[in-house]
Amino acid sequence: MANTVTNVSTGKPAVTGGVWAAVAGTTAPTDATTALAAAFKCLGYVSEDGLTNSNSPETENIKAWGGDIVLTPLTEKADTFTFTLIEAINTEVLKVVYGDSNVTGTLAQGMTVMANADEPASHVWAFEMVLTGNTLKRVVVPDGVVTEIGDITYVDGEAVGYELTITARPDASGNTHYEYLKTSA
């Protein structure tokens, strides 16, 4: 097979939103084009850094006497997604960052956000993007939890953002995420 320049792509968020989350137990989508269930909430704009997926195995070399490597077992296979949500006054963003029960009220009537050590809730995640050639790509994490929140900076000339790292955990089939692609007409 020869090199094919049309297979080279960039990834842009879908115009309807790039990052979606639903409460744990929501049925995860199984293709690139079926509309997301109503339980999925759009988390708005993501910073220009986009979405980063780190999905690299870690191994450990076992050596025999004399130094030969005789076995290299898999010791860990973390599957994480990192992105920065920049809609700092989006209620759904705040609920994902701080937990549903830690965000009360509305912007119009007054909102309270509480930061504490509550365990983060698991969510079903969908990352929606369009690749070159109008190919739709949906990455689905059936069980993902926020495991890291970056520093939140408040400064002139820069969007307030919530840098999140989502750790994908294995589903009943042992998969941490799924990728679906389909060329759109």
JODA-V88346 format. One line per field, one symbol per residue. burial: 1 if it has 9 or more other C-alpha atoms within 8 Angstrom, else 0. A space follows every 10 residues. Layout:
# JODA-V88346
burial: ???
This chain:
# JODA-V88346
burial: 0000000000 0011001111 1111000000 0100000001 1111111000 0000001010 1110000010 0101001111 1111111101 0111101110 0110000000 1010000001 0111111111 1101111111 1111111010 0000000001 1111111111 1000111001 11000
